[in-house]
């Protein structure tokens, strides 16, 4: 029955997306629900932004129908699903509002924290803080770490949603990675979250790749991060060999790398850590001369490397895999530093020539 459950869950999401995405594009153009070109934006023509609404419908139609057809797969999850639904609804509504008219960063942050609190009170929380070398029981700090983790992941996908197909493709690679890991560990009904996401991504990427005919919008990118957070917190393995936090930390290494990079950069420069800018990793690669398609390909390859490391944790010693990953990250940051240094040198030379 497991294979039938998986087939039904991914198929419902996939076919829902096939029907709703073209419809949402048509309605968006009719009612001017469009993302117009402007500051921090690379597209030249207005593009529909209701991808997140389609995502919400596709995911929850898949979850509700699957839970009705296969109730045994959802034993113990009925209450949890209600809290996850309410949390994702908050994220979606705030995201759509922000897409229609930009909201202050603190409003979105409060909404994300409220969604995280819903998860916590619904029993979806971080009980252990895990490294490859051991686990620490959090106790009273569980609520704080849960909020931080959910907010961080909710924003992770949003930060890389700056090029056509980038966030969707990286998320698809992360979802496939989690499907493989979830299958290896036989995690049961919670797979429905990743299955429904995968079905949506398989269709949406065709519409979102360059030149994009529809965007995820904040409602979509934040929602994806929220679902990944939910899956990670529901992952039923609590031993130190693999944890709820450690798997998505690798599978979603690319967006989390962007989170760390953006937060550190803005903090050190004294800028608002919540304010958007054009200094993300993909912006720097573009300024250095890579075309948008090549930048997207670089991020896809990075996502595949992180995904491979995640799967490798199941087969090989976690310390060795983690050490190799750390070495890889050092190399990536070193290359990134060289890119920025050369870019700054180019700008300095250009300005000097203008003065002369």
Secondary structure per residue as TSV (DSSP state, phi and psi in degrees):
chain	resnum	aa	ss	phi	psi
A	1	X	-	360.0	-23.9
A	2	X	H	-59.9	-45.6
A	3	X	H	-65.2	-37.2
A	4	X	H	-65.6	-41.3
A	5	X	H	-59.3	-46.5
A	6	X	H	-64.5	-41.9
A	7	X	H	-63.1	-44.8
A	8	X	H	-65.0	-45.7
A	9	X	H	-60.6	-47.1
A	10	X	H	-73.8	-32.8
A	11	X	H	-69.0	-41.4
A	12	X	H	-61.4	-45.2
A	13	X	H	-64.3	-43.4
A	14	X	H	-62.5	-49.4
A	15	X	H	-71.0	-30.9
A	16	X	H	-62.7	-44.0
A	17	X	H	-64.6	-40.5
A	18	X	H	-58.9	-37.3
A	19	X	H	-81.6	-41.5
A	20	X	H	-86.0	-30.1
A	21	X	H	-63.8	-51.0
A	22	X	H	-60.2	-37.2
A	23	X	H	-64.3	-43.2
A	24	X	H	-66.6	-35.0
A	25	X	H	-64.1	-44.7
A	26	X	H	-63.3	-46.0
A	27	X	H	-67.2	-36.1
A	28	X	H	-62.0	-44.0
A	29	X	H	-68.3	-35.8
A	30	X	H	-66.7	-41.3
A	31	X	H	-105.2	13.2
A	32	X	T	60.4	37.3
A	33	X	-	-90.4	74.5
A	34	X	E	-128.7	149.6
A	35	X	E	-93.0	109.3
A	36	X	-	-86.0	149.6
A	37	X	-	-57.9	147.7
A	38	X	-	179.6	-159.9
A	39	X	T	-61.8	138.5
A	40	X	T	66.1	12.2
A	41	X	-	-117.9	141.8
A	42	X	-	-101.6	-20.4
A	43	X	-	-74.8	150.3
A	44	X	S	-99.8	-19.2
A	45	X	S	-122.7	155.1
A	46	X	-	-60.7	136.3
A	47	X	E	-130.7	135.7
A	48	X	E	-57.5	146.9
A	49	X	-	-122.8	19.1
A	50	X	T	-89.6	19.3
A	51	X	H	-56.8	-35.6
A	52	X	H	-66.9	-33.5
A	53	X	H	-67.3	-43.6
A	54	X	H	-62.3	-40.7
A	55	X	H	-58.5	-47.6
A	56	X	H	-59.5	-47.1
A	57	X	H	-64.6	-44.5
A	58	X	H	-63.5	-45.7
A	59	X	H	-64.5	-48.2
A	60	X	H	-78.7	-25.7
A	61	X	H	-65.5	-42.4
A	62	X	H	-62.9	-44.1
A	63	X	H	-66.7	-46.9
A	64	X	H	-67.6	-42.4
A	65	X	H	-67.2	-42.4
A	66	X	H	-63.1	-40.6
A	67	X	H	-67.6	-29.1
A	68	X	H	-75.1	-41.0
A	69	X	H	-79.5	-30.2
A	70	X	-	-129.0	64.0
A	71	X	G	-59.8	-30.4
A	72	X	G	-66.3	-24.5
A	73	X	G	-74.4	-13.5
A	74	X	G	-114.5	22.9
A	75	X	T	-58.0	124.4
A	76	X	T	83.2	-0.5
A	77	X	T	-108.0	-5.7
A	78	X	H	-59.7	-44.6
A	79	X	H	-70.1	-41.3
A	80	X	H	-59.3	-44.3
A	81	X	H	-59.4	-36.8
A	82	X	H	-61.9	-45.1
A	83	X	H	-68.3	-37.5
A	84	X	H	-65.7	-41.1
A	85	X	H	-59.2	-47.6
A	86	X	H	-64.0	-41.3
A	87	X	H	-63.1	-44.8
A	88	X	H	-68.1	-31.5
A	89	X	H	-64.5	-42.6
A	90	X	H	-60.4	-47.8
A	91	X	H	-59.4	-43.9
A	92	X	H	-66.1	-46.3
A	93	X	H	-64.2	-43.2
A	94	X	H	-66.4	-38.9
A	95	X	H	-63.3	-44.5
A	96	X	H	-63.1	-41.9
A	97	X	H	-60.0	-41.0
A	98	X	H	-68.4	-35.0
A	99	X	H	-67.8	-35.1
A	100	X	H	-73.6	-43.8
A	101	X	S	-151.7	115.5
A	102	X	-	-48.0	129.7
A	103	X	-	-97.7	155.6
A	104	X	-	-59.8	147.4
A	105	X	H	-58.6	-35.2
A	106	X	H	-67.8	-28.1
A	107	X	H	-66.9	-45.0
A	108	X	H	-65.8	-37.4
A	109	X	H	-64.1	-43.1
A	110	X	H	-61.8	-41.7
A	111	X	H	-63.0	-41.2
A	112	X	H	-66.1	-40.0
A	113	X	H	-67.1	-37.0
A	114	X	H	-64.2	-40.5
A	115	X	H	-64.6	-39.5
A	116	X	H	-64.9	-40.0
A	117	X	H	-65.1	-38.1
A	118	X	H	-58.9	-43.4
A	119	X	H	-61.8	-44.7
A	120	X	H	-60.6	-48.2
A	121	X	H	-72.7	-14.9
A	122	X	T	-89.5	3.3
A	123	X	T	91.4	8.4
A	124	X	-	-102.2	96.1
A	125	X	-	-144.1	172.2
A	126	X	-	-93.7	112.6
A	127	X	-	-93.9	-30.5
A	128	X	E	-129.6	144.8
A	129	X	E	-102.3	114.7
A	130	X	E	-115.7	137.9
A	131	X	E	-120.0	171.9
A	132	X	T	-64.2	-10.1
A	133	X	T	-107.8	-3.5
A	134	X	E	158.4	172.9
A	135	X	E	-123.8	151.1
A	136	X	E	-124.4	125.0
A	137	X	E	-74.8	131.6
A	138	X	-	-86.2	-30.3
A	139	X	G	59.9	-123.4
A	140	X	G	-68.3	-16.5
A	141	X	G	-83.2	-2.7
A	142	X	H	-57.2	-43.4
A	143	X	H	-64.3	-39.5
A	144	X	H	-66.3	-47.0
A	145	X	H	-66.1	-36.6
A	146	X	H	-61.3	-46.1
A	147	X	H	-62.5	-46.7
A	148	X	H	-60.2	-45.0
A	149	X	H	-64.1	-46.7
A	150	X	H	-65.5	-44.4
A	151	X	H	-63.6	-41.6
A	152	X	H	-63.2	-47.7
A	153	X	H	-68.7	-35.9
A	154	X	H	-60.0	-34.9
A	155	X	H	-90.4	-14.6
A	156	X	H	-61.5	-48.6
A	157	X	H	-68.2	-36.8
A	158	X	H	-59.4	-35.4
A	159	X	H	-69.4	-28.0
A	160	X	T	-99.5	5.8
A	161	X	T	-85.4	65.3
A	162	X	T	-125.0	-8.0
A	163	X	S	-130.5	148.2
A	164	X	T	-56.6	124.1
A	165	X	T	81.4	-6.2
A	166	X	H	-68.4	-59.3
A	167	X	H	-64.1	-40.8
A	168	X	H	-65.0	-45.7
A	169	X	H	-66.1	-43.9
A	170	X	H	-63.4	-39.6
A	171	X	H	-66.7	-37.3
A	172	X	H	-63.0	-43.6
A	173	X	H	-63.2	-41.8
A	174	X	H	-64.3	-39.6
A	175	X	H	-66.4	-42.5
A	176	X	H	-63.1	-40.1
A	177	X	H	-59.0	-45.9
A	178	X	H	-67.5	-32.7
A	179	X	H	-62.7	-43.7
A	180	X	H	-64.0	-46.9
A	181	X	H	-64.3	-43.5
A	182	X	H	-62.1	-36.8
A	183	X	H	-68.1	-40.0
A	184	X	H	-62.6	-36.9
A	185	X	H	-98.2	0.6
A	186	X	T	50.6	63.1
A	187	X	-	-83.4	-6.1
A	188	X	G	82.8	-142.1
A	189	X	G	-63.5	-23.7
A	190	X	G	-67.2	-13.0
A	191	X	H	-61.4	-19.5
A	192	X	H	-59.3	-32.1
A	193	X	H	-64.6	-45.5
A	194	X	H	-75.7	-36.2
A	195	X	H	-61.1	-45.7
A	196	X	H	-67.5	-36.7
A	197	X	H	-63.9	-43.6
A	198	X	H	-61.7	-44.3
A	199	X	H	-58.6	-43.4
A	200	X	H	-64.1	-46.6
A	201	X	H	-60.4	-40.3
A	202	X	H	-58.8	-33.5
A	203	X	H	-87.3	-46.1
A	204	X	H	-64.0	-34.1
A	205	X	H	-60.2	-33.4
A	206	X	H	-64.3	-31.4
A	207	X	H	-91.3	-20.3
A	208	X	H	-98.1	-17.3
A	209	X	S	-70.0	162.4
A	210	X	S	-63.0	134.4
A	211	X	S	-80.8	127.4
A	212	X	-	-63.5	135.9
A	213	X	S	-99.4	-11.5
A	214	X	B	-158.0	145.6
A	215	X	-	-105.9	158.4
A	216	X	-	-67.1	-36.2
A	217	X	H	70.5	170.0
A	218	X	H	-60.9	-33.3
A	219	X	H	-63.5	-31.9
A	220	X	H	-84.8	-47.0
A	221	X	H	-65.9	-41.9
A	222	X	H	-68.0	-36.1
A	223	X	H	-64.2	-41.5
A	224	X	H	-60.7	-48.0
A	225	X	H	-59.6	-38.2
A	226	X	H	-63.7	-43.5
A	227	X	H	-64.9	-39.2
A	228	X	H	-63.0	-38.7
A	229	X	H	-62.9	-42.9
A	230	X	H	-60.0	-47.6
A	231	X	H	-60.6	-43.1
A	232	X	H	-63.1	-38.8
A	233	X	H	-77.3	-23.1
A	234	X	H	-89.4	-11.6
A	235	X	-	-55.8	122.5
A	236	X	-	-80.7	7.7
A	237	X	-	-95.0	120.7
A	238	X	-	-111.2	-1.4
A	239	X	S	-77.0	165.7
A	240	X	T	-72.2	-12.5
A	241	X	T	-70.2	-29.9
A	242	X	S	-158.6	138.0
A	243	X	-	-130.0	168.8
A	244	X	H	-59.3	-34.7
A	245	X	H	-85.0	-32.4
A	246	X	H	-71.0	-35.2
A	247	X	H	-64.9	-55.0
A	248	X	H	-67.7	-22.5
A	249	X	H	-60.2	-32.8
A	250	X	H	-89.0	-48.5
A	251	X	H	-60.0	-32.8
A	252	X	T	-108.7	35.6
A	253	X	H	-59.0	-36.7
A	254	X	H	-65.4	-54.8
A	255	X	H	-63.6	-33.9
A	256	X	H	-70.4	-31.7
A	257	X	H	-61.7	-39.4
A	258	X	H	-67.1	-38.4
A	259	X	H	-59.8	-50.1
A	260	X	H	-63.2	-45.0
A	261	X	H	-61.7	-48.1
A	262	X	H	-66.4	-44.1
A	263	X	H	-62.2	-46.6
A	264	X	H	-64.6	-44.8
A	265	X	H	-61.8	-46.7
A	266	X	H	-68.9	-35.9
A	267	X	H	-66.2	-45.5
A	268	X	H	-69.1	-29.5
A	269	X	T	-88.2	-2.2
A	270	X	T	76.2	18.8
A	271	X	-	-96.2	162.9
A	272	X	-	-62.8	119.9
A	273	X	T	-70.5	-13.4
A	274	X	T	-98.9	-5.2
A	275	X	S	-90.0	132.6
A	276	X	-	-68.3	149.9
A	277	X	-	-150.5	-176.3
A	278	X	S	-113.1	45.0
A	279	X	-	-126.9	32.9
A	280	X	S	-78.7	168.9
A	281	X	H	-57.1	-42.5
A	282	X	H	-70.5	-27.5
A	283	X	H	-65.8	-44.7
A	284	X	H	-63.2	-41.5
A	285	X	H	-62.8	-38.2
A	286	X	H	-66.6	-42.0
A	287	X	H	-65.5	-27.8
A	288	X	T	-77.1	-10.8
A	289	X	T	123.2	-6.5
A	290	X	-	-75.8	138.4
A	291	X	-	-70.8	158.6
A	292	X	H	-54.0	-40.0
A	293	X	H	-65.5	-36.9
A	294	X	H	-72.1	-36.5
A	295	X	H	-61.6	-45.3
A	296	X	H	-60.6	-42.4
A	297	X	H	-61.7	-41.6
A	298	X	H	-58.6	-44.9
A	299	X	H	-67.9	-35.7
A	300	X	H	-61.8	-43.6
A	301	X	H	-64.6	-40.7
A	302	X	H	-61.5	-42.5
A	303	X	H	-62.7	-38.1
A	304	X	H	-65.4	-40.4
A	305	X	H	-61.5	-47.2
A	306	X	H	-62.5	-40.7
A	307	X	H	-62.5	-41.4
A	308	X	H	-62.8	-39.3
A	309	X	H	-64.2	-38.2
A	310	X	H	-61.4	-47.8
A	311	X	H	-66.8	-36.7
A	312	X	H	-60.3	-27.7
A	313	X	H	-58.0	-27.7
A	314	X	H	-75.9	-31.0
A	315	X	H	-102.6	-28.4
A	316	X	S	-124.7	170.7
A	317	X	-	-58.8	127.8
A	318	X	H	-65.9	-32.5
A	319	X	H	-67.1	-41.5
A	320	X	H	-64.3	-46.8
A	321	X	H	-62.5	-42.8
A	322	X	H	-64.8	-38.8
A	323	X	H	-64.6	-41.7
A	324	X	H	-64.0	-38.0
A	325	X	H	-66.0	-42.8
A	326	X	H	-60.2	-42.8
A	327	X	H	-61.1	-43.3
A	328	X	H	-60.9	-42.2
A	329	X	H	-66.6	-37.9
A	330	X	H	-61.8	-42.4
A	331	X	H	-62.9	-44.7
A	332	X	H	-61.6	-46.9
A	333	X	H	-65.4	-34.5
A	334	X	H	-65.3	-44.0
A	335	X	H	-62.8	-41.4
A	336	X	H	-62.3	-41.1
A	337	X	H	-62.7	-40.9
A	338	X	H	-64.2	-41.7
A	339	X	H	-56.5	-49.8
A	340	X	H	-65.3	-41.7
A	341	X	H	-61.4	-44.9
A	342	X	H	-67.4	-36.8
A	343	X	H	-65.0	-43.8
A	344	X	H	-63.7	-37.3
A	345	X	H	-64.9	-40.2
A	346	X	H	-62.5	-45.8
A	347	X	H	-63.1	-40.8
A	348	X	H	-63.6	-42.0
A	349	X	H	-66.3	-39.7
A	350	X	H	-63.0	-44.6
A	351	X	H	-65.8	-37.1
A	352	X	H	-65.5	-39.3
A	353	X	H	-66.4	-34.7
A	354	X	H	-66.2	-40.2
A	355	X	H	-65.3	-41.5
A	356	X	-	-70.2	360.0
